[in-house]
Amino acid sequence: MLLESQLRYVTYAPNGPTSWSTILRYRLSYLAKDFENGLLNQLNEVKTLFNQIEAAVDQCSVDKKLFKIEKKELKLENERLLEHIITQDVVNIVIHADVKSVNVLPVQNTFLDHNIAIDMMKM
């Protein structure tokens, strides 16, 4: 707003008193410039806020892609470890297949031999 002192300055300019239309034009141009500056400030704030939001959205998109890549890498690592464990199990089975286990009791073949002898006699 135009202050009282500014209004007096415009009214009693060095060239003499001015007309009310000149004062009105001056005040309107001052108000228009003030309004324009306010709009420009608001527009700059909105642009800054929009740029910050846009940067946050872009960062979120990058983070999402990075998370997907890490998830795929973790899945591949888990599959590799699982294959390694299965391979170790197979190797252990093959290595220990020929070893006679101490915990298993030996089979007595006397029963089978006795049955075969009886079958042979019947013939």
NUKEDO-545102 format. One line per 3 residues: their letters; for each residue y, z, x of C-alpha. Coordinates in nm, 2 decimals, decimal comma, padded with zeros to 4 digits. Layout:
% residues N
A) Y/Z/X; ...
//
This chain:
% residues 123
MLL) 00,00/00,00/00,00; 00,35/-00,06/00,10; 00,52/00,26/00,20
ESQ) 00,87/00,36/00,08; 01,02/00,31/00,43; 00,87/-00,04/00,45
LRY) 01,01/-00,12/00,11; 01,36/-00,01/00,23; 01,33/-00,21/00,54
VTY) 01,24/-00,52/00,34; 01,52/-00,45/00,09; 01,79/-00,40/00,35
APN) 01,69/-00,65/00,62; 01,93/-00,72/00,90; 02,04/-01,05/00,73
GPT) 02,15/-00,86/00,43; 01,98/-00,75/00,11; 01,69/-00,96/00,00
SWS) 01,59/-01,06/-00,35; 01,32/-00,90/-00,55; 01,11/-01,21/-00,54
TIL) 01,11/-01,19/-00,16; 01,01/-00,83/-00,18; 00,74/-00,91/-00,43
RYR) 00,61/-01,20/-00,21; 00,60/-00,97/00,09; 00,42/-00,70/-00,10
LSY) 00,17/-00,95/-00,24; 00,10/-01,10/00,10; 00,06/-00,75/00,25
LAK) -00,18/-00,65/-00,03; -00,37/-00,98/00,01; -00,41/-00,93/00,38
DFE) -00,51/-00,57/00,33; -00,77/-00,68/00,07; -00,89/-00,96/00,30
NGL) -00,93/-00,72/00,59; -01,12/-00,48/00,36; -01,35/-00,76/00,25
LNQ) -01,41/-00,87/00,60; -01,49/-00,52/00,71; -01,73/-00,49/00,42
LNE) -01,88/-00,83/00,50; -01,93/-00,73/00,86; -02,10/-00,41/00,76
VKT) -02,34/-00,60/00,52; -02,41/-00,85/00,80; -02,49/-00,57/01,04
LFN) -02,71/-00,40/00,79; -02,89/-00,72/00,71; -02,95/-00,80/01,08
QIE) -03,09/-00,45/01,12; -03,32/-00,49/00,83; -03,43/-00,83/00,95
AAV) -03,50/-00,69/01,29; -03,71/-00,41/01,14; -03,91/-00,66/00,93
DQC) -03,97/-00,88/01,24; -04,08/-00,57/01,44; -04,31/-00,48/01,15
SVD) -04,47/-00,82/01,15; -04,52/-00,81/01,53; -04,67/-00,46/01,50
KKL) -04,91/-00,58/01,23; -05,02/-00,88/01,44; -05,07/-00,65/01,74
FKI) -05,28/-00,41/01,53; -05,50/-00,70/01,41; -05,55/-00,81/01,77
EKK) -05,64/-00,45/01,88; -05,88/-00,42/01,59; -06,06/-00,74/01,69
ELK) -06,07/-00,63/02,05; -06,22/-00,30/01,94; -06,48/-00,48/01,73
LEN) -06,58/-00,70/02,02; -06,61/-00,40/02,25; -06,83/-00,22/02,00
ERL) -07,05/-00,53/01,97; -07,08/-00,56/02,35; -07,17/-00,19/02,38
LEH) -07,43/-00,22/02,10; -07,58/-00,52/02,27; -07,59/-00,33/02,60
IIT) -07,76/-00,03/02,43; -08,02/-00,26/02,26; -08,09/-00,43/02,59
QDV) -08,14/-00,09/02,76; -08,38/00,01/02,48; -08,59/-00,31/02,52
VNI) -08,60/-00,26/02,90; -08,71/00,10/02,86; -08,98/00,00/02,61
VIH) -09,11/-00,27/02,85; -09,11/-00,05/03,15; -09,29/00,24/02,98
ADV) -09,54/00,03/02,78; -09,79/00,03/03,07; -09,75/00,40/03,14
KSV) -10,03/00,62/03,00; -09,86/00,88/02,79; -09,96/01,24/02,87
NVL) -09,89/01,36/02,52; -10,14/01,14/02,35; -10,50/01,26/02,32
PVQ) -10,77/01,03/02,44; -10,97/00,86/02,17; -11,34/00,94/02,17
NTF) -11,55/00,63/02,12; -11,87/00,81/02,05; -11,83/00,78/01,68
LDH) -11,79/00,40/01,70; -12,07/00,37/01,95; -12,30/00,57/01,72
NIA) -12,22/00,35/01,42; -12,28/00,03/01,62; -12,61/00,17/01,74
IDM) -12,71/00,25/01,37; -12,61/-00,11/01,27; -12,81/-00,25/01,55
MKM) -13,12/-00,06/01,44; -13,09/-00,18/01,08; -13,11/-00,53/01,18
//
